[in-house]
Amino acid sequence: MAQWRKDKIKLDNGVSADAQFPVIVSASRSTDIPAFYADWFFNRLRKGYSAWTNPFNEVKSYVSYEETRFIVFWSKNPKPLLPHLDYLKERDINCYIQFTLNDYVAEGLERGVPKVEGRIETFKALVEKLGKGRVVWRFDPLVLTDQITIDDLLRKIENIGDQLLGYTEKLVFSFADIVSYKKVKANLGKNKVSYRDWTKEQMVEFASRLVALNKKKGWNYALATCGEVADLDGIEHNHCVDDNLMIRFAYKDAKLMKFLGVEIHPIENSLFGAAPVPANAIMLNANQYAVKKKNNADKGQRVACGCMVSKDIGEYNTCPHLCEYCYANTSKEVALKNWKQAKETNWESETITGR
């Protein structure tokens, strides 16, 4: 699946090992690296590689950062990234952040995340640092319970959406798919959360009301679903690891553009006006546009996933946010144990867990 090279690297102990050299790194769908492992990650970035354990066969492999040109961060509390972002600039590595900013405080579904007000301030601080568009707002997942209705969810979204106006361009959401995820169902049952599965009719209702709210409030956010098969009026299908965003923010990176199969063209003007720009073009500025010459989709993801190919470097059972609906932890106890072990290594380990 990977389109990048594989080669030998020298490990911290001097031993040679096989490694892959990803151009795009995802950090991470499997755990919240920015919130809990930012120091570890940037230490490994400086050292040049990290180790990763396959969750299915527990085989250890190595990831070199020598050719990494772009990082997509995923987090519910990316505040710890702030002191590290200048280093990415030094390395000429671009990034953007998928920031999951939910509000389940009253219901206690995300006991390990900071208060909503603090996360909103973090969101704004990251936009000031990185620029608008590089911090994507996610309200994900949308959970229905005996305490949370569609009305409640829309009120929560309205409150956050008002405060993020001017700081984000997009709102990404997904409907909690409890039946399909055994871990989620088991964790909700264990934590005695009376959940409700979304019906098709409820999804349509929610989407139509969200579109109306977006228009009424004058937000003009792009609205998109993550990993949802359903086509909903006024809602896009998101590409969370998005080559279009990478092109927009890093089109001057010749190596990245070559990897993505991108051609940059000038907008030519003449006595007869500007030459037509292709319909599939990505506008970069008043003078240039980009065209992709290849499909970068990650065929290893779910059918409804729109992400492009990347290397995820996280590990399951390591996130201590302790969300009641978590899909990445088998249990809170295991996640806490692994996190405490990781801290004891002082972030010097090749792996997140220190093993």
C-alpha positions as CSV (number, residue, x, y, z in Angstrom):
1,M,0.0,0.0,0.0
2,A,2.7,2.5,1.0
3,Q,4.2,4.5,-1.9
4,W,7.4,5.4,0.0
5,R,10.7,3.6,0.1
6,K,12.0,1.0,2.6
7,D,15.6,0.9,3.7
8,K,17.9,0.2,6.6
9,I,18.3,2.5,9.6
10,K,20.6,2.5,12.6
11,L,18.8,2.2,15.9
12,D,19.7,3.9,19.2
13,N,21.6,0.8,20.2
14,G,23.7,0.8,17.0
15,V,21.9,-2.2,15.5
16,S,20.7,-2.0,11.9
17,A,17.0,-2.6,11.1
18,D,14.5,-2.4,8.3
19,A,12.3,0.7,8.3
20,Q,9.8,2.5,6.1
21,F,10.3,6.2,5.2
22,P,6.8,7.7,5.1
23,V,6.3,11.1,3.4
24,I,3.0,11.6,5.2
25,V,2.6,10.8,8.9
26,S,-0.6,10.5,10.9
27,A,-0.2,11.2,14.6
28,S,-2.6,9.6,15.3
29,R,-6.0,7.8,14.9
30,S,-4.9,5.3,17.5
31,T,-4.1,7.5,20.5
32,D,-3.9,11.2,21.4
33,I,-0.2,11.9,20.7
34,P,-0.5,15.7,20.9
35,A,-2.2,15.6,24.3
36,F,-0.1,13.0,26.1
37,Y,2.9,12.1,24.0
38,A,4.0,15.3,22.3
39,D,7.4,15.3,24.1
40,W,7.9,11.7,23.1
41,F,7.0,12.3,19.5
42,F,9.3,15.4,19.1
43,N,12.1,13.6,20.8
44,R,11.8,10.7,18.3
45,L,11.5,13.2,15.5
46,R,14.8,14.6,16.5
47,K,16.4,11.2,16.8
48,G,15.1,10.4,13.3
49,Y,12.8,7.3,13.9
50,S,10.4,5.6,16.2
51,A,9.1,2.1,16.6
52,W,5.5,0.9,16.0
53,T,3.8,-2.3,17.1
54,N,1.2,-3.7,14.7
55,P,-2.1,-4.0,16.7
56,F,-3.2,-7.2,14.8
57,N,0.0,-9.3,15.0
58,E,2.1,-7.4,17.6
59,V,5.1,-7.3,15.2
60,K,7.4,-4.4,15.9
61,S,8.5,-2.3,12.9
62,Y,10.4,1.0,12.4
63,V,9.4,4.3,10.9
64,S,12.1,6.8,9.8
65,Y,11.3,10.5,9.6
66,E,14.1,11.3,7.2
67,E,11.7,11.9,4.3
68,T,8.6,13.1,6.2
69,R,7.2,16.2,4.6
70,F,3.8,16.6,6.3
71,I,2.2,15.5,9.6
72,V,-1.5,15.4,10.3
73,F,-2.1,15.6,14.1
74,W,-5.3,14.3,15.7
75,S,-6.3,15.5,19.3
76,K,-8.9,16.5,21.8
77,N,-6.3,18.7,23.6
78,P,-3.4,19.7,21.3
79,K,-2.2,22.4,23.7
80,P,1.1,20.6,24.4
81,L,1.9,21.0,20.7
82,L,2.3,24.7,21.0
83,P,6.0,24.8,22.2
84,H,7.0,22.3,19.6
85,L,5.6,23.9,16.4
86,D,8.6,26.1,15.8
87,Y,10.7,22.9,15.4
88,L,8.6,21.7,12.6
89,K,9.3,25.0,10.8
90,E,13.0,24.5,11.4
91,R,12.7,21.0,9.8
92,D,10.5,22.5,6.9
93,I,7.8,20.0,7.8
94,N,4.2,21.2,7.3
95,C,1.2,20.2,9.4
96,Y,-2.4,20.7,10.2
97,I,-4.5,19.6,13.2
98,Q,-7.7,17.6,13.4
99,F,-9.1,19.1,16.7
100,T,-11.9,17.1,18.2
101,L,-13.7,19.8,20.2
102,N,-16.8,18.1,21.7
103,D,-19.0,19.1,24.7
104,Y,-20.0,16.1,26.7
105,V,-19.0,17.7,30.1
106,A,-22.5,17.6,31.7
107,E,-22.9,13.9,30.7
108,G,-19.4,12.9,31.8
109,L,-18.5,11.1,28.6
110,E,-15.0,12.6,28.3
111,R,-13.8,12.9,31.9
112,G,-10.2,13.3,30.9
113,V,-10.4,16.3,28.7
114,P,-10.0,19.9,29.9
115,K,-13.0,22.3,30.1
116,V,-14.6,23.4,26.9
117,E,-13.6,27.0,27.5
118,G,-9.9,26.0,27.8
119,R,-10.0,23.9,24.6
120,I,-11.6,26.8,22.7
121,E,-8.7,29.1,23.8
122,T,-6.3,26.4,22.7
123,F,-8.0,26.2,19.3
124,K,-7.6,30.0,18.9
125,A,-4.0,29.9,20.0
126,L,-3.2,27.2,17.5
127,V,-4.8,29.2,14.7
128,E,-2.8,32.3,15.6
129,K,0.3,30.1,15.4
130,L,-0.4,28.1,12.3
131,G,-2.9,30.1,10.4
132,K,-6.6,29.7,9.6
133,G,-7.5,26.5,7.9
134,R,-4.8,24.5,9.6
135,V,-6.9,23.7,12.6
136,V,-10.0,21.7,11.6
137,W,-13.0,21.5,14.1
138,R,-14.4,18.1,14.7
139,F,-17.5,17.3,16.8
140,D,-16.9,13.6,16.7
141,P,-18.6,11.3,17.4
142,L,-22.2,12.5,17.8
143,V,-23.6,10.3,20.6
144,L,-27.3,9.8,21.4
145,T,-28.1,8.6,25.0
146,D,-31.1,8.8,27.3
147,Q,-29.6,12.2,28.4
148,I,-28.5,13.5,25.0
149,T,-31.0,14.3,22.2
150,I,-30.5,15.8,18.7
151,D,-31.7,19.1,20.2
152,D,-28.9,18.9,22.8
153,L,-26.3,18.1,20.3
154,L,-27.3,21.1,18.1
155,R,-27.2,23.4,21.1
156,K,-23.7,22.2,22.0
157,I,-22.5,22.7,18.4
158,E,-24.1,26.2,18.3
159,N,-22.3,27.3,21.4
160,I,-18.9,26.2,20.2
161,G,-19.6,27.2,16.6
162,D,-20.3,30.8,17.7
163,Q,-17.0,31.0,19.6
164,L,-14.9,29.6,16.7
165,L,-16.3,32.0,14.1
166,G,-13.3,33.5,12.3
167,Y,-11.0,30.7,13.5
168,T,-12.2,27.7,11.5
169,E,-13.4,27.0,8.0
170,K,-15.0,23.5,8.5
171,L,-17.0,21.4,10.9
172,V,-16.4,17.6,10.6
173,F,-18.7,15.2,12.4
174,S,-19.7,11.5,12.5
175,F,-22.6,9.5,14.0
176,A,-21.5,7.1,16.8
177,D,-21.6,3.7,15.1
178,I,-21.9,1.6,18.2
179,V,-23.1,-1.7,16.7
180,S,-20.1,-2.0,14.4
181,Y,-17.5,-1.4,17.0
182,K,-17.3,-4.1,19.7
183,K,-14.9,-2.1,21.9
184,V,-17.3,0.9,21.9
185,K,-20.3,-1.2,22.7
186,A,-18.4,-3.0,25.5
187,N,-17.1,0.2,27.0
188,L,-20.4,1.9,27.0
189,G,-22.0,-1.1,28.6
190,K,-19.3,-1.4,31.2
191,N,-19.6,2.3,32.0
192,K,-23.4,2.0,32.2
193,V,-24.1,4.6,29.4
194,S,-27.6,4.1,28.0
195,Y,-26.8,4.8,24.3
196,R,-29.2,5.1,21.3
197,D,-28.2,4.0,17.8
198,W,-28.7,6.5,15.1
199,T,-31.4,5.7,12.6
200,K,-31.3,6.9,9.0
201,E,-34.2,9.2,9.7
202,Q,-32.4,10.8,12.6
203,M,-29.2,11.3,10.6
204,V,-31.2,13.1,7.9
205,E,-32.9,15.2,10.5
206,F,-29.7,16.2,12.2
207,A,-28.0,17.0,8.9
208,S,-30.8,19.2,7.7
209,R,-31.0,21.1,10.9
210,L,-27.3,21.6,11.1
211,V,-27.3,23.0,7.5
212,A,-30.1,25.4,8.5
213,L,-28.2,26.4,11.7
214,N,-25.0,27.1,9.7
215,K,-27.0,29.3,7.3
216,K,-29.0,31.1,10.1
217,K,-25.8,31.9,12.2
218,G,-23.9,33.1,9.1
219,W,-21.0,30.7,9.9
220,N,-20.6,29.5,6.4
221,Y,-18.6,26.5,7.6
222,A,-18.0,23.7,5.2
223,L,-19.9,20.8,6.8
224,A,-18.5,17.3,6.3
225,T,-19.0,13.7,7.6
226,C,-16.1,11.4,8.6
227,G,-16.4,7.8,7.4
228,E,-20.1,8.0,6.8
229,V,-21.6,6.1,3.8
230,A,-24.8,8.2,3.7
231,D,-25.2,11.1,1.3
232,L,-26.7,14.0,3.2
233,D,-27.9,17.2,1.6
234,G,-25.6,20.1,2.2
235,I,-22.9,17.8,3.7
236,E,-19.6,16.8,2.1
237,H,-17.7,13.5,2.6
238,N,-14.5,14.6,4.5
239,H,-11.0,13.6,3.7
240,C,-9.3,13.8,7.1
241,V,-5.8,13.0,5.8
242,D,-6.4,15.4,2.9
243,D,-4.0,15.9,0.0
244,N,-6.0,19.0,-1.1
245,L,-5.2,20.7,2.2
246,M,-1.6,19.6,1.9
247,I,-1.3,21.1,-1.6
248,R,-2.9,24.3,-0.4
249,F,-0.6,24.8,2.6
250,A,2.7,23.3,1.1
251,Y,2.6,23.8,-2.6
252,K,6.0,25.3,-2.5
253,D,7.4,22.0,-1.2
254,A,8.7,20.4,-4.4
255,K,9.3,17.0,-2.8
256,L,5.9,16.7,-1.4
257,M,4.2,17.9,-4.6
258,K,6.2,15.2,-6.5
259,F,5.0,12.5,-4.1
260,L,1.4,13.7,-4.4
261,G,1.6,13.8,-8.2
262,V,0.9,17.5,-8.4
263,E,1.6,20.0,-11.2
264,I,1.6,23.7,-10.5
265,H,0.4,26.0,-13.3
266,P,0.3,29.8,-13.7
267,I,-2.9,31.6,-14.4
268,E,-2.2,33.1,-17.8
269,N,-3.7,36.3,-18.9
270,S,-3.7,37.7,-22.4
271,L,-5.5,40.3,-24.5
272,F,-8.4,37.9,-24.6
273,G,-8.6,37.3,-20.9
274,A,-7.4,34.6,-18.6
275,A,-7.0,31.0,-20.0
276,P,-9.6,28.6,-18.6
277,V,-8.7,26.9,-15.3
278,P,-9.5,23.1,-15.2
279,A,-12.6,22.2,-13.2
280,N,-10.6,19.9,-10.9
281,A,-8.0,22.6,-10.2
282,I,-7.0,23.6,-6.6
283,M,-6.7,27.3,-6.5
284,L,-3.5,28.4,-4.7
285,N,-3.5,32.2,-5.1
286,A,-4.4,34.8,-7.7
287,N,-1.6,33.6,-10.0
288,Q,-1.4,29.8,-9.6
289,Y,-3.4,26.6,-9.4
290,A,-2.6,23.0,-8.9
291,V,-3.7,19.8,-10.6
292,K,-3.4,16.3,-9.2
293,K,-2.3,13.7,-11.7
294,K,-2.8,10.6,-9.5
295,N,-5.2,9.2,-7.0
296,N,-3.6,9.3,-3.5
297,A,-6.5,7.5,-1.7
298,D,-5.6,5.0,1.1
299,K,-7.2,1.7,-0.1
300,G,-6.5,0.2,3.3
301,Q,-9.1,2.2,5.1
302,R,-12.8,1.7,5.5
303,V,-14.9,1.9,2.4
304,A,-16.4,5.3,3.3
305,C,-13.0,6.8,4.4
306,G,-11.7,9.5,2.2
307,C,-8.2,9.7,3.6
308,M,-5.1,9.6,1.5
309,V,-2.2,7.2,2.2
310,S,-0.3,8.0,5.3
311,K,1.6,6.2,8.1
312,D,-0.1,6.2,11.4
313,I,2.4,6.0,14.3
314,G,0.1,5.6,17.3
315,E,-0.7,2.6,19.4
316,Y,-4.0,1.5,20.8
317,N,-4.6,1.2,24.6
318,T,-2.5,4.2,25.4
319,C,-4.9,7.2,25.6
320,P,-5.9,8.3,29.1
321,H,-8.7,10.7,28.1
322,L,-10.9,7.9,29.4
323,C,-13.8,8.7,27.1
324,E,-16.7,6.4,27.9
325,Y,-17.3,5.5,24.2
326,C,-13.6,4.9,23.3
327,Y,-12.9,2.7,20.3
328,A,-9.1,2.7,20.8
329,N,-8.8,1.3,24.4
330,T,-9.8,-2.1,25.5
331,S,-10.2,-0.7,29.0
332,K,-9.4,2.4,31.0
333,E,-7.2,0.4,33.3
334,V,-5.0,-0.8,30.5
335,A,-4.7,2.6,28.9
336,L,-3.7,4.2,32.3
337,K,-1.2,1.5,32.9
338,N,0.5,2.0,29.5
339,W,0.5,5.8,29.9
340,K,2.1,5.6,33.4
341,Q,4.7,3.3,32.0
342,A,5.4,5.6,29.1
343,K,6.0,8.5,31.5
344,E,8.5,6.5,33.5
345,T,10.7,6.1,30.4
346,N,11.1,9.9,30.3
347,W,10.1,9.8,26.6
348,E,13.4,8.1,25.6
349,S,11.9,4.9,24.4
350,E,11.5,4.0,20.7
351,T,7.8,3.2,21.3
352,I,5.0,5.1,22.9
353,T,4.6,2.5,25.6
354,G,8.2,2.1,26.5
355,R,8.2,-1.6,25.6
